[in-house]
Amino acid sequence: MRKSWASHRPRLLATLLAVLALAMVPAGAVQSQDKKPIVIAVPVGLSGVNSVVAPAVVQSGELAVEEINAKGGVLGRKLQLVPLDDESGPAGAVKAFNTAIRQHKADTIITMETSAARNAGAPIAERAKTLFIYTSFYEGRACGKNLFINAWVPEQVVPPLIKFMTDEKKVKKWFAVGSDYAFGRGMIEAAKSTIKGAGGTILGEEYQPLQQSDWTAIISKIRAANPDGIIYSTSGGGPNIDFMKQFKAAGLTMPVGSLSIDELTAEAGGNAAEGVYYTGDYFTGLDNPENKKFLDAMKKKFGANLKTPNSLSEPEYDGIYAYAMAVEKAGTTDVDKLLQVLPMIVFKGPRGQVRMNKQHHAPLPVYLAQVQADGKTKVLKSFGLVDPGNQCPNLK
């Protein structure tokens, strides 16, 4: 039996009212749901041992976001950078990561941190299914489904530095010094293995608690051992300068190789690090069009407030560009889709071509440099593109 029009009238009326209500909503309000900013959180050591380099990390991120937004953003959405202080350590990282994810609803976390901070924050990002691009050089073999790393590992920088100091500076007997945490110990372990493989010997090995700045006792042990050279790995930033100032004040003159210094820190220390040799993937002195464009843009944007770009800060710029390219390619910020796309992304930036591989690390150009009398860094030699080795074989 056919139902009458009257029997359908209440349902039709309700549908009509719903359509009219939707039509009365301003177009911008509907659009805003699709066009809300893509939030990039940057938990970084604005206080603590990384406070020397953290402002440069934020500046690199700000430039990348500004450039991408000026071109229309990503998928028609603007990028929004949210710096947070991780206090250069694990407790601060836990707070910063939770704030990024719960309060700011971060779409991704892209940052440079101490290894202790990374180790505390990464599981939080993993549980929240938030993509984490780590932009700091580190001790290697940090693996996670949602964790990508676009900076160097020991396999890329330790062998070239040890070989140079062995062959050119004639260092056979070494003394190793580090900060007492994952990065400091991890880098020294890599150095010891390389030194022994080159026929060298380790006369001594000492570690300093992360928050202590008095290196007197360790320097006394160095003097007593009388090595041909020093290899050291503190945390990034201030501890490099504290150690080198006290080392030079003690009158020690043997060659020094660093696995933790960067251009900004060397410059901030004046002549404290003069003569120190180090290897890295980025230096302001790199002669390529992308680096010139990057440096010109940084100087224009920040002027007298510019913090010298360095190997701890420049990868933030690359990381944000790689993320933006991945989102464009995937057509979404969905993490599962991005995990498939990121290993396909090649970004040609100030360091050269950078592509994170299926083990979530990147082959990188590596250079040898030396700190000059004015704290500036001079690039001495290129080693070409160096593979990170077998970092996370269980990742597919």
Contacts in CASP RR format, 6 or more apart in sequence:
PFRMAT RR
TARGET T0000
AUTHOR 0000-0000-0000
METHOD contacts of the structure
MODEL  1
MRKSWASHRPRLLATLLAVLALAMVPAGAVQSQDKKPIVIAVPVGLSGVN
SVVAPAVVQSGELAVEEINAKGGVLGRKLQLVPLDDESGPAGAVKAFNTA
IRQHKADTIITMETSAARNAGAPIAERAKTLFIYTSFYEGRACGKNLFIN
AWVPEQVVPPLIKFMTDEKKVKKWFAVGSDYAFGRGMIEAAKSTIKGAGG
TILGEEYQPLQQSDWTAIISKIRAANPDGIIYSTSGGGPNIDFMKQFKAA
GLTMPVGSLSIDELTAEAGGNAAEGVYYTGDYFTGLDNPENKKFLDAMKK
KFGANLKTPNSLSEPEYDGIYAYAMAVEKAGTTDVDKLLQVLPMIVFKGP
RGQVRMNKQHHAPLPVYLAQVQADGKTKVLKSFGLVDPGNQCPNLK
34 77 0 8 1.000
35 76 0 8 1.000
35 77 0 8 1.000
36 77 0 8 1.000
37 77 0 8 1.000
37 78 0 8 1.000
37 79 0 8 1.000
37 80 0 8 1.000
38 74 0 8 1.000
38 77 0 8 1.000
38 78 0 8 1.000
38 79 0 8 1.000
38 80 0 8 1.000
38 107 0 8 1.000
38 108 0 8 1.000
38 327 0 8 1.000
38 333 0 8 1.000
39 80 0 8 1.000
39 82 0 8 1.000
39 104 0 8 1.000
39 105 0 8 1.000
39 106 0 8 1.000
39 107 0 8 1.000
39 108 0 8 1.000
40 61 0 8 1.000
40 65 0 8 1.000
40 79 0 8 1.000
40 80 0 8 1.000
40 81 0 8 1.000
40 82 0 8 1.000
40 106 0 8 1.000
40 107 0 8 1.000
40 108 0 8 1.000
40 109 0 8 1.000
40 110 0 8 1.000
40 320 0 8 1.000
40 323 0 8 1.000
41 82 0 8 1.000
41 84 0 8 1.000
41 96 0 8 1.000
41 97 0 8 1.000
41 100 0 8 1.000
41 101 0 8 1.000
41 104 0 8 1.000
41 106 0 8 1.000
41 108 0 8 1.000
41 109 0 8 1.000
41 110 0 8 1.000
41 111 0 8 1.000
42 57 0 8 1.000
42 58 0 8 1.000
42 61 0 8 1.000
42 81 0 8 1.000
42 82 0 8 1.000
42 83 0 8 1.000
42 84 0 8 1.000
42 109 0 8 1.000
42 110 0 8 1.000
42 111 0 8 1.000
42 316 0 8 1.000
43 84 0 8 1.000
43 85 0 8 1.000
43 86 0 8 1.000
43 93 0 8 1.000
43 96 0 8 1.000
43 97 0 8 1.000
43 100 0 8 1.000
43 109 0 8 1.000
43 111 0 8 1.000
43 113 0 8 1.000
43 117 0 8 1.000
43 121 0 8 1.000
44 50 0 8 1.000
44 54 0 8 1.000
44 57 0 8 1.000
44 58 0 8 1.000
44 83 0 8 1.000
44 84 0 8 1.000
44 85 0 8 1.000
44 86 0 8 1.000
44 111 0 8 1.000
44 112 0 8 1.000
44 113 0 8 1.000
45 51 0 8 1.000
45 54 0 8 1.000
45 85 0 8 1.000
45 86 0 8 1.000
45 87 0 8 1.000
45 88 0 8 1.000
45 89 0 8 1.000
45 113 0 8 1.000
45 114 0 8 1.000
45 117 0 8 1.000
46 54 0 8 1.000
46 55 0 8 1.000
46 58 0 8 1.000
46 83 0 8 1.000
46 85 0 8 1.000
46 86 0 8 1.000
46 87 0 8 1.000
47 85 0 8 1.000
47 87 0 8 1.000
47 88 0 8 1.000
48 87 0 8 1.000
48 88 0 8 1.000
48 89 0 8 1.000
49 88 0 8 1.000
49 114 0 8 1.000
49 210 0 8 1.000
49 211 0 8 1.000
49 235 0 8 1.000
49 236 0 8 1.000
49 237 0 8 1.000
49 238 0 8 1.000
49 239 0 8 1.000
50 88 0 8 1.000
50 112 0 8 1.000
50 113 0 8 1.000
50 114 0 8 1.000
50 235 0 8 1.000
50 236 0 8 1.000
50 237 0 8 1.000
51 88 0 8 1.000
51 237 0 8 1.000
52 236 0 8 1.000
52 237 0 8 1.000
52 238 0 8 1.000
52 241 0 8 1.000
52 264 0 8 1.000
52 265 0 8 1.000
52 268 0 8 1.000
53 112 0 8 1.000
53 236 0 8 1.000
53 237 0 8 1.000
53 262 0 8 1.000
53 264 0 8 1.000
53 265 0 8 1.000
53 307 0 8 1.000
53 310 0 8 1.000
53 312 0 8 1.000
53 313 0 8 1.000
54 88 0 8 1.000
54 112 0 8 1.000
55 307 0 8 1.000
56 264 0 8 1.000
56 307 0 8 1.000
56 308 0 8 1.000
56 309 0 8 1.000
56 310 0 8 1.000
56 312 0 8 1.000
56 313 0 8 1.000
57 111 0 8 1.000
57 112 0 8 1.000
57 135 0 8 1.000
57 312 0 8 1.000
57 313 0 8 1.000
57 316 0 8 1.000
58 81 0 8 1.000
58 83 0 8 1.000
58 316 0 8 1.000
59 298 0 8 1.000
59 301 0 8 1.000
59 302 0 8 1.000
59 306 0 8 1.000
59 307 0 8 1.000
59 309 0 8 1.000
59 313 0 8 1.000
60 298 0 8 1.000
60 309 0 8 1.000
60 313 0 8 1.000
60 314 0 8 1.000
60 315 0 8 1.000
60 316 0 8 1.000
60 317 0 8 1.000
61 81 0 8 1.000
61 110 0 8 1.000
61 316 0 8 1.000
61 317 0 8 1.000
61 320 0 8 1.000
62 81 0 8 1.000
62 301 0 8 1.000
63 294 0 8 1.000
63 297 0 8 1.000
63 298 0 8 1.000
63 301 0 8 1.000
63 317 0 8 1.000
64 316 0 8 1.000
64 317 0 8 1.000
64 319 0 8 1.000
64 320 0 8 1.000
64 321 0 8 1.000
64 324 0 8 1.000
65 79 0 8 1.000
65 80 0 8 1.000
65 81 0 8 1.000
65 320 0 8 1.000
66 301 0 8 1.000
67 297 0 8 1.000
68 74 0 8 1.000
68 79 0 8 1.000
68 320 0 8 1.000
68 321 0 8 1.000
68 324 0 8 1.000
69 78 0 8 1.000
69 79 0 8 1.000
72 78 0 8 1.000
73 79 0 8 1.000
73 324 0 8 1.000
74 324 0 8 1.000
74 327 0 8 1.000
74 328 0 8 1.000
75 327 0 8 1.000
75 328 0 8 1.000
75 331 0 8 1.000
75 332 0 8 1.000
79 320 0 8 1.000
79 324 0 8 1.000
82 100 0 8 1.000
82 104 0 8 1.000
82 106 0 8 1.000
84 96 0 8 1.000
84 99 0 8 1.000
84 100 0 8 1.000
85 92 0 8 1.000
85 96 0 8 1.000
86 92 0 8 1.000
86 93 0 8 1.000
86 95 0 8 1.000
86 96 0 8 1.000
86 97 0 8 1.000
86 113 0 8 1.000
86 117 0 8 1.000
87 93 0 8 1.000
87 96 0 8 1.000
88 113 0 8 1.000
88 114 0 8 1.000
88 117 0 8 1.000
88 235 0 8 1.000
89 113 0 8 1.000
89 114 0 8 1.000
89 116 0 8 1.000
89 117 0 8 1.000
89 120 0 8 1.000
90 116 0 8 1.000
90 117 0 8 1.000
90 119 0 8 1.000
90 120 0 8 1.000
90 121 0 8 1.000
91 120 0 8 1.000
92 117 0 8 1.000
92 120 0 8 1.000
93 113 0 8 1.000
93 116 0 8 1.000
93 117 0 8 1.000
93 118 0 8 1.000
93 120 0 8 1.000
93 121 0 8 1.000
94 120 0 8 1.000
94 121 0 8 1.000
94 124 0 8 1.000
97 109 0 8 1.000
97 120 0 8 1.000
97 121 0 8 1.000
97 124 0 8 1.000
97 125 0 8 1.000
98 124 0 8 1.000
100 106 0 8 1.000
100 109 0 8 1.000
100 130 0 8 1.000
101 124 0 8 1.000
101 125 0 8 1.000
101 128 0 8 1.000
101 130 0 8 1.000
106 130 0 8 1.000
107 130 0 8 1.000
107 131 0 8 1.000
107 333 0 8 1.000
108 130 0 8 1.000
108 131 0 8 1.000
108 132 0 8 1.000
108 133 0 8 1.000
108 323 0 8 1.000
108 333 0 8 1.000
109 125 0 8 1.000
109 130 0 8 1.000
109 131 0 8 1.000
109 132 0 8 1.000
109 133 0 8 1.000
110 132 0 8 1.000
110 133 0 8 1.000
110 135 0 8 1.000
110 316 0 8 1.000
110 319 0 8 1.000
110 320 0 8 1.000
110 323 0 8 1.000
111 133 0 8 1.000
111 134 0 8 1.000
111 135 0 8 1.000
111 136 0 8 1.000
111 316 0 8 1.000
112 134 0 8 1.000
112 135 0 8 1.000
112 136 0 8 1.000
112 151 0 8 1.000
112 312 0 8 1.000
112 313 0 8 1.000
112 315 0 8 1.000
112 316 0 8 1.000
113 134 0 8 1.000
113 136 0 8 1.000
114 136 0 8 1.000
114 181 0 8 1.000
114 183 0 8 1.000
114 235 0 8 1.000
114 236 0 8 1.000
115 136 0 8 1.000
115 138 0 8 1.000
115 139 0 8 1.000
115 142 0 8 1.000
115 181 0 8 1.000
115 182 0 8 1.000
115 183 0 8 1.000
115 184 0 8 1.000
116 181 0 8 1.000
116 182 0 8 1.000
116 183 0 8 1.000
116 210 0 8 1.000
118 134 0 8 1.000
118 136 0 8 1.000
118 138 0 8 1.000
118 142 0 8 1.000
119 142 0 8 1.000
119 182 0 8 1.000
121 132 0 8 1.000
122 132 0 8 1.000
122 134 0 8 1.000
122 142 0 8 1.000
122 144 0 8 1.000
122 147 0 8 1.000
125 131 0 8 1.000
125 132 0 8 1.000
125 146 0 8 1.000
125 147 0 8 1.000
126 132 0 8 1.000
126 144 0 8 1.000
126 145 0 8 1.000
126 146 0 8 1.000
126 147 0 8 1.000
129 146 0 8 1.000
129 335 0 8 1.000
130 146 0 8 1.000
130 335 0 8 1.000
131 146 0 8 1.000
131 148 0 8 1.000
131 323 0 8 1.000
131 335 0 8 1.000
131 338 0 8 1.000
131 339 0 8 1.000
132 146 0 8 1.000
132 147 0 8 1.000
132 148 0 8 1.000
133 148 0 8 1.000
133 149 0 8 1.000
133 150 0 8 1.000
133 319 0 8 1.000
133 322 0 8 1.000
133 323 0 8 1.000
134 142 0 8 1.000
134 147 0 8 1.000
134 148 0 8 1.000
134 149 0 8 1.000
134 150 0 8 1.000
134 151 0 8 1.000
135 149 0 8 1.000
135 150 0 8 1.000
135 151 0 8 1.000
135 315 0 8 1.000
135 316 0 8 1.000
135 318 0 8 1.000
135 319 0 8 1.000
136 151 0 8 1.000
136 312 0 8 1.000
136 315 0 8 1.000
137 151 0 8 1.000
137 152 0 8 1.000
137 153 0 8 1.000
137 157 0 8 1.000
137 280 0 8 1.000
137 281 0 8 1.000
137 311 0 8 1.000
137 312 0 8 1.000
138 149 0 8 1.000
138 151 0 8 1.000
138 153 0 8 1.000
138 183 0 8 1.000
139 153 0 8 1.000
139 154 0 8 1.000
139 182 0 8 1.000
139 183 0 8 1.000
139 184 0 8 1.000
139 185 0 8 1.000
139 186 0 8 1.000
139 187 0 8 1.000
139 190 0 8 1.000
140 153 0 8 1.000
140 154 0 8 1.000
140 186 0 8 1.000
140 391 0 8 1.000
141 153 0 8 1.000
141 391 0 8 1.000
141 392 0 8 1.000
142 149 0 8 1.000
143 359 0 8 1.000
143 360 0 8 1.000
143 391 0 8 1.000
143 392 0 8 1.000
143 394 0 8 1.000
143 395 0 8 1.000
144 360 0 8 1.000
144 392 0 8 1.000
144 395 0 8 1.000
145 339 0 8 1.000
145 395 0 8 1.000
146 335 0 8 1.000
146 339 0 8 1.000
147 360 0 8 1.000
148 342 0 8 1.000
148 356 0 8 1.000
148 360 0 8 1.000
149 356 0 8 1.000
149 360 0 8 1.000
149 361 0 8 1.000
149 362 0 8 1.000
150 315 0 8 1.000
150 318 0 8 1.000
150 319 0 8 1.000
150 322 0 8 1.000
150 354 0 8 1.000
150 356 0 8 1.000
150 362 0 8 1.000
151 281 0 8 1.000
151 311 0 8 1.000
151 315 0 8 1.000
151 362 0 8 1.000
151 364 0 8 1.000
152 280 0 8 1.000
152 281 0 8 1.000
152 311 0 8 1.000
152 364 0 8 1.000
152 366 0 8 1.000
152 388 0 8 1.000
153 361 0 8 1.000
153 388 0 8 1.000
153 389 0 8 1.000
153 391 0 8 1.000
154 186 0 8 1.000
154 187 0 8 1.000
154 190 0 8 1.000
154 191 0 8 1.000
154 259 0 8 1.000
155 190 0 8 1.000
155 386 0 8 1.000
155 387 0 8 1.000
155 388 0 8 1.000
155 389 0 8 1.000
156 280 0 8 1.000
156 281 0 8 1.000
156 364 0 8 1.000
156 366 0 8 1.000
156 386 0 8 1.000
156 387 0 8 1.000
156 388 0 8 1.000
157 259 0 8 1.000
157 279 0 8 1.000
157 280 0 8 1.000
157 281 0 8 1.000
157 366 0 8 1.000
157 386 0 8 1.000
158 187 0 8 1.000
158 190 0 8 1.000
158 191 0 8 1.000
158 194 0 8 1.000
158 259 0 8 1.000
158 279 0 8 1.000
159 194 0 8 1.000
160 279 0 8 1.000
160 366 0 8 1.000
160 368 0 8 1.000
160 383 0 8 1.000
160 386 0 8 1.000
161 231 0 8 1.000
161 257 0 8 1.000
161 259 0 8 1.000
161 277 0 8 1.000
161 278 0 8 1.000
161 279 0 8 1.000
161 368 0 8 1.000
162 191 0 8 1.000
162 194 0 8 1.000
162 195 0 8 1.000
162 198 0 8 1.000
162 231 0 8 1.000
163 198 0 8 1.000
164 277 0 8 1.000
164 368 0 8 1.000
164 381 0 8 1.000
165 171 0 8 1.000
165 229 0 8 1.000
165 231 0 8 1.000
165 255 0 8 1.000
165 257 0 8 1.000
165 277 0 8 1.000
166 172 0 8 1.000
166 195 0 8 1.000
166 198 0 8 1.000
166 200 0 8 1.000
169 228 0 8 1.000
169 229 0 8 1.000
169 255 0 8 1.000
169 277 0 8 1.000
170 228 0 8 1.000
171 227 0 8 1.000
171 228 0 8 1.000
171 229 0 8 1.000
171 254 0 8 1.000
171 255 0 8 1.000
172 199 0 8 1.000
172 200 0 8 1.000
172 201 0 8 1.000
172 228 0 8 1.000
173 200 0 8 1.000
173 201 0 8 1.000
173 203 0 8 1.000
173 227 0 8 1.000
173 228 0 8 1.000
173 229 0 8 1.000
174 191 0 8 1.000
174 195 0 8 1.000
174 200 0 8 1.000
174 201 0 8 1.000
174 202 0 8 1.000
174 203 0 8 1.000
174 204 0 8 1.000
174 227 0 8 1.000
174 228 0 8 1.000
174 229 0 8 1.000
174 230 0 8 1.000
174 231 0 8 1.000
175 202 0 8 1.000
175 203 0 8 1.000
175 204 0 8 1.000
175 205 0 8 1.000
175 206 0 8 1.000
175 221 0 8 1.000
175 222 0 8 1.000
175 225 0 8 1.000
175 227 0 8 1.000
175 229 0 8 1.000
175 230 0 8 1.000
175 231 0 8 1.000
176 188 0 8 1.000
176 191 0 8 1.000
176 192 0 8 1.000
176 202 0 8 1.000
176 204 0 8 1.000
176 205 0 8 1.000
176 206 0 8 1.000
176 230 0 8 1.000
176 231 0 8 1.000
176 232 0 8 1.000
177 188 0 8 1.000
177 205 0 8 1.000
177 206 0 8 1.000
177 207 0 8 1.000
177 208 0 8 1.000
177 215 0 8 1.000
177 218 0 8 1.000
177 222 0 8 1.000
177 230 0 8 1.000
177 231 0 8 1.000
177 232 0 8 1.000
177 233 0 8 1.000
177 234 0 8 1.000
177 243 0 8 1.000
178 184 0 8 1.000
178 185 0 8 1.000
178 187 0 8 1.000
178 188 0 8 1.000
178 206 0 8 1.000
178 207 0 8 1.000
178 208 0 8 1.000
178 232 0 8 1.000
178 233 0 8 1.000
178 234 0 8 1.000
179 207 0 8 1.000
179 208 0 8 1.000
179 209 0 8 1.000
179 210 0 8 1.000
179 233 0 8 1.000
179 234 0 8 1.000
179 235 0 8 1.000
179 239 0 8 1.000
179 260 0 8 1.000
180 207 0 8 1.000
180 208 0 8 1.000
180 209 0 8 1.000
180 210 0 8 1.000
181 210 0 8 1.000
181 235 0 8 1.000
183 233 0 8 1.000
183 235 0 8 1.000
183 260 0 8 1.000
184 207 0 8 1.000
184 233 0 8 1.000
184 234 0 8 1.000
184 235 0 8 1.000
184 259 0 8 1.000
184 260 0 8 1.000
185 207 0 8 1.000
186 233 0 8 1.000
187 233 0 8 1.000
187 259 0 8 1.000
187 260 0 8 1.000
188 205 0 8 1.000
188 207 0 8 1.000
188 231 0 8 1.000
188 233 0 8 1.000
188 259 0 8 1.000
191 231 0 8 1.000
191 233 0 8 1.000
191 259 0 8 1.000
192 202 0 8 1.000
192 205 0 8 1.000
195 201 0 8 1.000
195 202 0 8 1.000
195 231 0 8 1.000
196 202 0 8 1.000
203 225 0 8 1.000
203 226 0 8 1.000
203 227 0 8 1.000
204 221 0 8 1.000
204 225 0 8 1.000
204 227 0 8 1.000
206 218 0 8 1.000
206 221 0 8 1.000
208 215 0 8 1.000
208 218 0 8 1.000
208 234 0 8 1.000
208 239 0 8 1.000
208 243 0 8 1.000
210 235 0 8 1.000
210 239 0 8 1.000
213 239 0 8 1.000
213 242 0 8 1.000
214 246 0 8 1.000
215 242 0 8 1.000
215 243 0 8 1.000
215 246 0 8 1.000
215 247 0 8 1.000
216 246 0 8 1.000
219 246 0 8 1.000
219 247 0 8 1.000
219 250 0 8 1.000
219 252 0 8 1.000
222 230 0 8 1.000
222 247 0 8 1.000
222 252 0 8 1.000
223 250 0 8 1.000
223 252 0 8 1.000
227 254 0 8 1.000
228 254 0 8 1.000
228 255 0 8 1.000
229 254 0 8 1.000
229 255 0 8 1.000
229 256 0 8 1.000
229 257 0 8 1.000
230 247 0 8 1.000
230 254 0 8 1.000
230 255 0 8 1.000
230 256 0 8 1.000
230 257 0 8 1.000
231 256 0 8 1.000
231 257 0 8 1.000
231 258 0 8 1.000
231 259 0 8 1.000
232 243 0 8 1.000
232 256 0 8 1.000
232 257 0 8 1.000
232 258 0 8 1.000
232 259 0 8 1.000
232 260 0 8 1.000
233 258 0 8 1.000
233 259 0 8 1.000
233 260 0 8 1.000
234 240 0 8 1.000
234 242 0 8 1.000
234 243 0 8 1.000
234 260 0 8 1.000
235 260 0 8 1.000
236 260 0 8 1.000
236 261 0 8 1.000
236 262 0 8 1.000
236 265 0 8 1.000
236 312 0 8 1.000
237 260 0 8 1.000
237 261 0 8 1.000
237 262 0 8 1.000
237 264 0 8 1.000
237 265 0 8 1.000
237 312 0 8 1.000
238 265 0 8 1.000
238 268 0 8 1.000
239 260 0 8 1.000
240 258 0 8 1.000
240 260 0 8 1.000
240 261 0 8 1.000
240 265 0 8 1.000
240 266 0 8 1.000
240 273 0 8 1.000
241 265 0 8 1.000
241 268 0 8 1.000
241 269 0 8 1.000
241 272 0 8 1.000
241 273 0 8 1.000
244 256 0 8 1.000
244 269 0 8 1.000
244 272 0 8 1.000
244 273 0 8 1.000
244 276 0 8 1.000
245 269 0 8 1.000
245 272 0 8 1.000
247 256 0 8 1.000
248 272 0 8 1.000
248 274 0 8 1.000
255 277 0 8 1.000
256 275 0 8 1.000
256 276 0 8 1.000
256 277 0 8 1.000
257 276 0 8 1.000
257 277 0 8 1.000
257 278 0 8 1.000
258 273 0 8 1.000
258 276 0 8 1.000
258 277 0 8 1.000
258 278 0 8 1.000
259 278 0 8 1.000
261 273 0 8 1.000
261 276 0 8 1.000
261 278 0 8 1.000
261 371 0 8 1.000
262 310 0 8 1.000
262 311 0 8 1.000
262 312 0 8 1.000
262 313 0 8 1.000
263 283 0 8 1.000
263 284 0 8 1.000
263 308 0 8 1.000
263 309 0 8 1.000
263 310 0 8 1.000
263 311 0 8 1.000
263 376 0 8 1.000
263 377 0 8 1.000
264 307 0 8 1.000
264 308 0 8 1.000
264 309 0 8 1.000
264 310 0 8 1.000
264 312 0 8 1.000
264 313 0 8 1.000
265 273 0 8 1.000
265 310 0 8 1.000
266 273 0 8 1.000
266 276 0 8 1.000
266 371 0 8 1.000
266 375 0 8 1.000
266 376 0 8 1.000
266 377 0 8 1.000
267 308 0 8 1.000
267 375 0 8 1.000
267 376 0 8 1.000
267 377 0 8 1.000
269 375 0 8 1.000
270 374 0 8 1.000
270 375 0 8 1.000
271 373 0 8 1.000
271 374 0 8 1.000
271 375 0 8 1.000
273 371 0 8 1.000
273 375 0 8 1.000
274 371 0 8 1.000
274 372 0 8 1.000
274 373 0 8 1.000
274 375 0 8 1.000
275 370 0 8 1.000
275 371 0 8 1.000
275 372 0 8 1.000
276 370 0 8 1.000
276 371 0 8 1.000
277 368 0 8 1.000
277 369 0 8 1.000
277 370 0 8 1.000
278 368 0 8 1.000
278 369 0 8 1.000
278 370 0 8 1.000
278 371 0 8 1.000
279 366 0 8 1.000
279 367 0 8 1.000
279 368 0 8 1.000
279 369 0 8 1.000
279 383 0 8 1.000
280 311 0 8 1.000
280 366 0 8 1.000
280 367 0 8 1.000
280 369 0 8 1.000
281 311 0 8 1.000
281 315 0 8 1.000
281 351 0 8 1.000
281 364 0 8 1.000
281 365 0 8 1.000
281 366 0 8 1.000
281 367 0 8 1.000
282 309 0 8 1.000
282 310 0 8 1.000
282 311 0 8 1.000
282 314 0 8 1.000
282 315 0 8 1.000
282 350 0 8 1.000
282 351 0 8 1.000
283 310 0 8 1.000
283 311 0 8 1.000
283 367 0 8 1.000
283 369 0 8 1.000
283 377 0 8 1.000
283 379 0 8 1.000
284 291 0 8 1.000
284 295 0 8 1.000
284 308 0 8 1.000
284 309 0 8 1.000
284 310 0 8 1.000
284 377 0 8 1.000
285 291 0 8 1.000
285 377 0 8 1.000
285 379 0 8 1.000
286 350 0 8 1.000
286 351 0 8 1.000
286 367 0 8 1.000
286 379 0 8 1.000
288 350 0 8 1.000
288 352 0 8 1.000
290 348 0 8 1.000
290 349 0 8 1.000
290 350 0 8 1.000
290 352 0 8 1.000
291 349 0 8 1.000
291 350 0 8 1.000
291 351 0 8 1.000
294 309 0 8 1.000
294 314 0 8 1.000
294 317 0 8 1.000
294 349 0 8 1.000
294 350 0 8 1.000
295 309 0 8 1.000
295 350 0 8 1.000
298 306 0 8 1.000
298 309 0 8 1.000
299 306 0 8 1.000
307 313 0 8 1.000
309 350 0 8 1.000
314 350 0 8 1.000
314 351 0 8 1.000
315 351 0 8 1.000
317 349 0 8 1.000
317 350 0 8 1.000
318 347 0 8 1.000
318 349 0 8 1.000
318 350 0 8 1.000
318 351 0 8 1.000
318 354 0 8 1.000
319 347 0 8 1.000
321 347 0 8 1.000
321 349 0 8 1.000
322 342 0 8 1.000
322 345 0 8 1.000
322 347 0 8 1.000
322 354 0 8 1.000
322 356 0 8 1.000
323 338 0 8 1.000
323 342 0 8 1.000
325 345 0 8 1.000
325 347 0 8 1.000
326 338 0 8 1.000
326 341 0 8 1.000
326 342 0 8 1.000
326 345 0 8 1.000
327 333 0 8 1.000
327 338 0 8 1.000
329 341 0 8 1.000
329 344 0 8 1.000
329 345 0 8 1.000
330 337 0 8 1.000
330 338 0 8 1.000
330 340 0 8 1.000
330 341 0 8 1.000
331 337 0 8 1.000
332 338 0 8 1.000
342 356 0 8 1.000
343 355 0 8 1.000
343 356 0 8 1.000
343 357 0 8 1.000
343 358 0 8 1.000
343 360 0 8 1.000
345 355 0 8 1.000
345 356 0 8 1.000
346 353 0 8 1.000
346 354 0 8 1.000
346 355 0 8 1.000
347 353 0 8 1.000
347 354 0 8 1.000
347 355 0 8 1.000
348 354 0 8 1.000
351 364 0 8 1.000
351 365 0 8 1.000
352 365 0 8 1.000
354 362 0 8 1.000
354 364 0 8 1.000
355 362 0 8 1.000
355 363 0 8 1.000
356 362 0 8 1.000
357 363 0 8 1.000
357 388 0 8 1.000
358 395 0 8 1.000
358 396 0 8 1.000
359 388 0 8 1.000
359 389 0 8 1.000
359 390 0 8 1.000
359 391 0 8 1.000
359 392 0 8 1.000
359 393 0 8 1.000
359 395 0 8 1.000
360 391 0 8 1.000
360 392 0 8 1.000
360 395 0 8 1.000
361 388 0 8 1.000
361 389 0 8 1.000
361 391 0 8 1.000
361 392 0 8 1.000
362 388 0 8 1.000
363 385 0 8 1.000
363 386 0 8 1.000
363 387 0 8 1.000
363 388 0 8 1.000
364 385 0 8 1.000
364 386 0 8 1.000
364 388 0 8 1.000
365 382 0 8 1.000
365 383 0 8 1.000
365 384 0 8 1.000
365 385 0 8 1.000
365 386 0 8 1.000
366 382 0 8 1.000
366 383 0 8 1.000
366 384 0 8 1.000
366 385 0 8 1.000
366 386 0 8 1.000
367 379 0 8 1.000
367 380 0 8 1.000
367 381 0 8 1.000
367 382 0 8 1.000
367 383 0 8 1.000
368 379 0 8 1.000
368 380 0 8 1.000
368 381 0 8 1.000
368 382 0 8 1.000
368 383 0 8 1.000
369 377 0 8 1.000
369 378 0 8 1.000
369 379 0 8 1.000
369 380 0 8 1.000
370 377 0 8 1.000
370 378 0 8 1.000
370 380 0 8 1.000
371 377 0 8 1.000
371 378 0 8 1.000
372 378 0 8 1.000
END
